[in-house]
Amino acid sequence: MQPIRILFVVLPTAILLLVGVAVKYFRAYWLISGYNTMSKEKKQNVDIEALANFTGNFCFVIAIIIGFSFLFMETGHYPLAMAFLVSLFPLTIFVLIKTQAFDGNNRNPDGTMKRSAMLKIGFVIVFMVIVGIGVGVLLYQSYQPVEIVVAEEYFMIKGIYGEKIAYQDITEVALIQEIPPITARTNGSSLGVKKKGHFRMKELGAVKLFLDSGEPPFIYIERGMNEEQAESGEQQSQPAKKGKPVIINLVHKEDTESVYYDLYKAWKGE
């Protein structure tokens, strides 16, 4: 478990817990977004003690969700981790609606909510639903196992960040037992050991990963320039760059080895 990954979870969790304690027990009302920018007149219409108590509890719940999500992800329980993360969206919508009960500025004299406030809340809820659906779809696709199709002239990696690679563009196919450490994720998904997309690794630099497991073996694919890149490089002053190396492995060792042998034979034309 990398220390930097722990820090990315421990730090926001600790901050949320501290904010929750400060707001709920030490009257740090200036930490409450929206309330801290209100005029004195508007603040008088807010039940600040009830709002502070609710906000503090919300911070505690979010901290717990983040902590458990990380724990489930590190122990390989990815569906549970995703369920906890996705729960943030309906929870946020609930909080948005609930907090209106503490703000008298958004209500008419008869206690009903003002039309302008309803429109703002409605817009935010629609936006959150759209974002929640998008994130849910992305998490679902990222969690799907790597699927490889080995054809006569190319092989295809299906799913998110997948692509079709012609055998003529490949310069090396190898089955390796170790891969260099990952230094950065540039455009990809990382759910524990499941990693898909564009990353950077020591020694290799920019790579594309399609990993379902952190255990060996791994299929390493080195690429040269394809014909279009080569022609483009001849016409320009700067040389064309090689395609990114691709590293693949599946959940089970036997499946990874089977794909490797099929891919190697197809690449060699056997």
C-alpha positions in Angstrom: 0.0 0.0 0.0 1.7 3.2 -1.1 2.0 6.0 1.5 0.8 8.6 -1.0 -2.4 6.7 -1.5 -3.0 6.5 2.2 -2.3 10.3 2.5 -4.9 11.1 -0.2 -7.5 9.3 2.0 -6.4 10.1 5.5 -6.0 13.8 4.9 -9.5 14.6 3.5 -11.0 12.2 6.1 -9.2 14.0 8.9 -10.2 17.4 7.6 -13.8 16.4 7.4 -13.8 15.1 11.0 -12.1 18.2 12.3 -14.6 20.5 10.4 -17.5 18.4 11.8 -16.2 18.7 15.3 -15.5 22.5 15.0 -18.9 23.3 13.5 -21.0 21.0 15.8 -19.2 21.4 19.1 -17.2 24.7 18.9 -19.6 26.9 17.0 -17.2 27.5 14.0 -20.2 28.7 12.0 -17.9 30.5 9.6 -17.0 27.1 8.1 -20.5 26.6 6.8 -20.6 27.4 3.2 -23.4 29.9 2.3 -23.9 31.0 5.8 -20.5 32.6 6.1 -21.3 35.0 3.2 -24.7 36.0 4.4 -25.5 39.5 5.6 -26.3 40.0 9.3 -29.9 40.5 8.4 -30.1 37.2 6.6 -28.2 35.3 9.3 -30.9 36.2 11.8 -33.4 34.2 9.7 -31.3 31.0 9.9 -31.6 28.4 12.7 -27.8 28.3 13.0 -27.7 25.8 15.9 -29.8 23.2 14.1 -27.9 23.9 10.8 -24.5 23.5 12.6 -25.6 20.2 14.2 -26.8 18.8 10.9 -23.7 20.0 9.0 -21.4 18.5 11.6 -23.1 15.1 11.3 -23.0 15.3 7.5 -19.2 15.8 7.7 -18.9 12.7 10.0 -20.9 10.6 7.6 -18.9 11.7 4.5 -15.7 10.9 6.4 -17.0 7.5 7.2 -18.0 6.8 3.6 -14.6 7.8 2.3 -12.8 5.7 4.9 -14.9 2.6 4.2 -14.6 3.1 0.4 -10.9 3.1 0.7 -10.9 0.1 3.0 -13.1 -2.0 0.7 -11.1 -1.0 -2.3 -7.8 -2.0 -0.7 -9.2 -5.4 0.4 -10.6 -6.1 -3.1 -14.3 -5.5 -2.4 -14.8 -3.2 -5.3 -18.6 -3.4 -5.6 -18.9 -2.4 -2.0 -16.4 0.4 -2.5 -18.3 1.7 -5.5 -21.6 1.4 -3.7 -20.3 3.6 -0.9 -18.9 6.2 -3.4 -22.1 6.3 -5.5 -24.1 6.8 -2.3 -22.6 10.3 -2.0 -24.8 11.6 -4.7 -28.2 10.8 -3.2 -26.9 11.8 0.2 -25.8 15.2 -1.1 -29.3 15.7 -2.7 -30.9 14.8 0.6 -28.6 17.3 2.5 -29.4 20.0 -0.1 -33.1 19.7 0.5 -32.9 19.2 4.2 -30.8 22.3 4.9 -33.5 24.5 3.4 -35.6 23.8 6.5 -33.1 25.8 8.5 -33.0 28.8 6.3 -36.0 31.2 6.6 -34.7 33.4 3.8 -35.9 30.8 1.3 -39.5 30.7 2.6 -42.6 32.7 2.2 -44.5 34.1 5.3 -46.8 31.1 5.1 -43.9 28.7 5.4 -43.8 27.5 1.8 -40.6 27.6 -0.2 -40.0 30.5 -2.5 -40.2 29.8 -6.2 -36.6 31.1 -6.8 -35.3 28.7 -4.1 -37.1 25.8 -5.6 -35.8 26.5 -9.1 -32.2 26.7 -7.8 -32.5 23.5 -5.8 -34.2 21.8 -8.8 -31.4 22.8 -11.1 -28.7 21.5 -8.7 -30.6 18.2 -8.2 -30.9 17.6 -11.9 -27.2 18.4 -12.3 -26.3 16.0 -9.5 -28.4 13.2 -11.0 -26.7 13.6 -14.3 -23.3 13.6 -12.8 -24.2 10.6 -10.5 -25.4 8.6 -13.5 -22.2 9.5 -15.4 -19.9 8.5 -12.6 -21.9 5.3 -12.0 -21.5 4.3 -15.6 -17.8 5.1 -15.6 -17.2 3.1 -12.4 -19.2 0.2 -13.9 -17.2 0.2 -17.1 -13.9 0.5 -15.2 -14.8 -2.5 -13.1 -15.6 -4.7 -16.1 -12.9 -7.4 -16.8 -10.4 -6.9 -19.6 -11.6 -8.5 -22.8 -9.2 -9.3 -25.6 -10.1 -10.3 -29.2 -7.3 -11.9 -31.2 -8.0 -11.6 -34.9 -5.9 -12.4 -38.0 -4.4 -9.0 -38.6 -5.0 -7.2 -35.3 -6.0 -7.7 -31.7 -8.6 -5.6 -29.9 -8.9 -4.5 -26.3 -12.6 -4.0 -25.7 -14.2 -1.6 -23.3 -13.2 1.7 -21.7 -9.9 3.1 -23.1 -9.7 0.1 -25.4 -8.2 0.1 -28.9 -7.4 -2.0 -31.9 -3.7 -2.6 -32.6 -2.4 -4.0 -35.9 0.2 -6.7 -35.6 2.4 -4.8 -38.1 2.7 -2.0 -35.5 4.0 -4.4 -32.8 7.7 -4.8 -32.3 7.6 -7.1 -29.2 5.2 -9.3 -27.3 6.5 -10.8 -24.0 5.2 -12.4 -20.9 6.8 -10.7 -17.9 6.6 -11.3 -14.1 7.2 -7.8 -12.9 6.2 -4.3 -14.0 7.8 -1.0 -13.0 6.1 1.1 -10.4 3.4 3.5 -11.5 4.4 7.2 -11.0 1.2 8.9 -12.3 -2.2 8.4 -13.8 -2.6 10.8 -16.7 -6.0 9.7 -18.1 -7.4 6.5 -16.8 -9.3 4.7 -14.0 -7.8 3.2 -11.0 -9.9 1.0 -8.7 -7.4 -0.7 -6.4 -5.5 -3.2 -8.6 -7.8 -2.6 -11.5 -6.2 0.0 -13.7 -7.3 1.0 -17.2 -6.1 3.8 -19.4 -3.1 6.1 -19.6 -0.4 6.0 -16.9 3.3 6.8 -16.4 5.7 4.2 -15.1 9.3 4.3 -14.1 11.7 3.3 -16.9 8.9 3.0 -19.4 7.4 6.5 -19.2 3.9 6.8 -20.8 2.1 3.5 -21.1 -1.5 2.1 -21.5 -2.5 -0.3 -18.8 -5.3 -2.9 -18.8 -4.9 -4.6 -15.5 -7.4 -6.8 -13.7 -5.0 -8.1 -11.1 -1.8 -6.9 -9.4 -0.4 -10.4 -9.6 1.8 -11.7 -12.5 2.1 -12.6 -15.2 1.7 -9.5 -17.4 1.6 -9.3 -21.2 4.0 -6.6 -22.4 3.4 -5.2 -25.9 6.0 -2.8 -27.5 4.9 -0.7 -30.4 6.8 1.0 -33.2 5.5 3.7 -35.5 2.6 2.8 -37.8 2.7 3.7 -41.5 0.7 7.0 -41.0 3.0 8.1 -38.2 6.1 7.2 -40.2 4.9 9.2 -43.2 4.0 12.1 -41.0 7.5 12.0 -39.4 9.1 12.2 -42.8 7.2 15.3 -43.7 7.9 17.1 -40.5 11.1 18.3 -38.9 10.4 16.4 -35.7 10.5 12.6 -35.8 7.3 10.7 -35.2 6.9 9.0 -31.8 6.4 5.4 -31.1 3.0 4.2 -29.8 2.7 3.7 -26.1 3.7 0.3 -24.7 0.6 -1.7 -23.5 0.6 -3.9 -20.5 -2.3 -6.4 -19.9 -3.3 -9.0 -17.4 -6.5 -10.7 -16.5 -8.0 -11.9 -13.2 -6.7 -15.4 -13.5 -3.1 -16.4 -14.3 -4.2 -19.1 -16.7 -6.3 -16.7 -18.7 -3.4 -14.2 -19.1 -1.1 -16.9 -20.3 -3.7 -18.2 -22.8 -4.2 -14.7 -24.3 -0.5 -14.3 -24.5 0.1 -17.5 -26.4 -2.7 -16.7 -28.8 -1.5 -13.2 -29.3 2.1 -14.2 -29.8 1.2 -16.8 -32.4 -1.0 -14.4 -34.3 1.7 -11.7 -34.2 4.3 -14.2 -35.6 1.8 -15.4 -38.2 1.8 -19.0 -36.9 
